[in-house]
C-alpha cells in the first residue's frame, strides 16, 4: 500500500475524504480553473458560516443607514394658514415599541417663524412631549431643510405616539409649508 498524504480540513475532498492539493488562484482566474477557495467565510452571530456577499462587479455592498422604513408627512402643496399661535402643520403616526432615527425636515415661510418638530405621546389625551427639535426661518433664510442623523428615540412604553411639525408666526401671519420624515427601524 502506498503512503497517503495527511489530510488538513481545508484540503479534504468532501466526497472521497482524500487529501487534495490546493493550488493558489489569482484574481480574475475562472472559478473552475483552480482548486482554491474563492472567498473566506465569516461567522454570523448565530454561529453559522456565510460567504461575504459581493455584487457582479466584485464590490461588497455596504449601507450606512441600516434597515428601516421611511415615514413622512407634508402639507402636500396645500399650505396651512399662518397664525401667531402654535399650529399643527403635519404629523406622522408612529408605532409603539419601535426605534426611530434620522429626522429630516423641509420648512418654508415668508415671515419670521418658529417650527417645532416634536415626538408627542397621546396627543388627543394628556399630551406629553417626549423629544423636540426647533427650526427658525426668517429674513434671508425663508426656507430651511436638514437631517439630524443622531435624533433617535424609542416608543416603547408610549400609548399613541406621533411626530408632529408645528409652526408659529412671530411678527405677521404667513402660511406654513413643511415636510417631515423619520426612519422606523425594522429590526
C-alpha positions in Angstrom: 0.0 0.0 0.0 1.3 3.4 -0.9 1.7 6.2 1.6 -1.2 8.7 1.7 -0.9 12.4 2.2 -2.2 13.7 5.5 -5.5 15.5 5.3 -5.9 19.1 6.5 -9.6 20.1 6.9 -9.4 22.8 4.2 -7.8 20.5 1.8 -10.0 17.4 2.1 -12.1 16.3 -0.8 -15.6 16.2 0.8 -16.7 13.3 -1.5 -13.7 10.9 -1.2 -12.3 12.2 2.1 -8.8 12.0 0.4 -6.3 14.8 0.6 -6.0 17.1 -2.3 -3.5 19.7 -3.4 -4.6 23.3 -3.0 -3.3 25.4 -5.9 -3.2 29.2 -5.5 -5.6 31.3 -7.5 -5.2 34.7 -8.9 -7.8 37.4 -9.1 -9.5 37.0 -12.5 -8.9 33.3 -12.8 -12.0 31.3 -13.8 -13.7 29.7 -10.8 -13.2 26.1 -12.1 -9.5 26.6 -13.2 -8.0 26.4 -9.8 -8.6 24.2 -6.7 -8.8 27.1 -4.3 -11.3 28.7 -2.0 -12.8 31.7 -3.9 -13.6 33.6 -0.7 -13.3 33.4 3.0 -16.4 32.7 5.1 -17.3 34.9 8.1 -19.1 33.7 11.2 -22.5 35.1 11.8 -24.0 35.9 15.3 -25.8 32.6 15.3 -22.5 30.6 14.8 -23.1 29.6 11.1 -20.7 30.5 8.4 -21.6 32.8 5.5 -19.6 33.9 2.5 -19.1 37.6 2.2 -21.7 38.8 -0.4 -20.4 40.6 -3.4 -22.1 42.1 -6.5 -21.2 41.2 -10.1 -18.6 43.9 -10.1 -16.8 42.4 -7.1 -17.9 45.0 -4.6 -19.1 44.3 -1.1 -22.5 46.0 -0.7 -22.4 48.5 2.2 -25.1 50.6 3.8 -24.6 53.2 6.4 -28.2 53.8 7.3 -29.3 50.3 8.3 -32.6 48.7 7.5 -35.7 50.8 8.1 -38.9 52.2 6.7 -39.2 55.9 5.9 -42.3 57.5 7.2 -43.2 61.1 6.0 -45.9 63.7 6.1 -46.2 67.1 4.5 -48.6 69.9 3.5 -48.5 68.4 0.0 -48.6 71.8 -1.7 -51.6 73.0 0.3 -50.3 75.4 2.9 -51.7 75.6 6.4 -53.0 79.1 7.4 -50.4 81.1 9.3 -51.0 82.0 12.9 -49.3 83.8 15.8 -50.2 80.7 18.0 -48.6 77.3 17.7 -50.4 75.5 14.8 -50.1 71.9 13.7 -48.8 71.7 10.1 -48.5 67.9 9.6 -47.9 64.7 11.7 -46.8 61.1 11.4 -48.5 58.4 13.4 -45.7 56.2 15.0 -45.8 52.6 16.0 -45.4 51.7 19.7 -42.2 49.7 20.7 -40.2 50.8 17.7 -36.9 52.7 17.4 -36.9 55.8 15.2 -33.9 57.7 13.8 -32.7 60.2 11.3 -35.1 63.1 11.4 -35.4 65.0 8.1 -37.4 68.2 7.5 -38.0 71.0 5.0 -40.0 74.1 6.0 -40.6 77.5 4.5 -42.5 80.7 5.2 -42.5 84.3 4.0 -42.2 85.7 7.6 -40.3 85.0 10.8 -41.5 81.7 12.0 -40.6 79.1 14.7 -41.2 75.5 13.6 -41.2 72.8 16.3 -40.8 69.1 15.4 -41.9 67.1 18.4 -42.4 63.5 19.4 -45.7 63.6 21.3 -47.3 60.8 23.3 -51.1 60.7 23.5 -51.8 63.9 21.6 -55.6 63.5 21.9 -55.4 63.0 25.7 -52.7 64.0 28.2 -50.2 65.1 25.6 -46.5 64.7 26.6 -43.6 66.0 24.5 -41.0 63.2 24.5 -38.4 64.8 22.3 -38.2 68.0 20.2 -36.2 70.0 17.6 -36.7 73.7 16.7 -36.1 75.3 13.3 -36.3 79.1 12.7 -36.9 80.8 9.4 -37.0 84.5 8.6 -35.4 87.3 6.5 -32.5 85.9 4.5 -33.5 82.3 5.3 -37.1 81.7 4.4 -36.6 78.0 3.7 -34.7 75.5 5.9 -34.1 71.8 5.4 -31.8 69.3 7.1 -31.2 65.9 8.6 -30.4 65.0 12.2 -28.8 61.6 12.0 -28.4 61.3 15.7 -32.0 62.3 16.5 -33.1 58.9 17.8 -35.9 57.8 20.2 -37.8 54.7 21.2 -41.6 54.5 21.5 -41.6 51.6 24.0 -44.0 52.4 26.8 -45.8 55.1 24.9 -49.5 54.8 24.1 -50.2 56.6 20.8 -47.1 58.4 19.7 -46.9 60.9 16.8 -44.1 63.0 15.2 -45.7 66.5 14.7 -44.5 69.6 12.8 -46.0 72.8 14.2 -45.4 76.4 13.3 -45.8 79.8 14.9 -45.5 83.2 13.1 -43.6 85.8 15.2 -44.4 89.2 13.7 -47.0 88.7 10.9 -49.1 85.8 9.8 -47.9 83.8 6.8 -48.9 80.4 5.5 -46.9 77.4 6.8 -45.4 74.8 4.4 -43.4 71.8 5.5 -42.4 68.2 5.3 -41.0 65.8 8.0 -39.6 62.3 7.6 -38.3 59.7 10.1 -36.9 56.2 9.6 -38.6 53.4 11.6 -36.2 50.5 12.3 -37.4 47.2 11.0 -35.4 45.1 13.5 
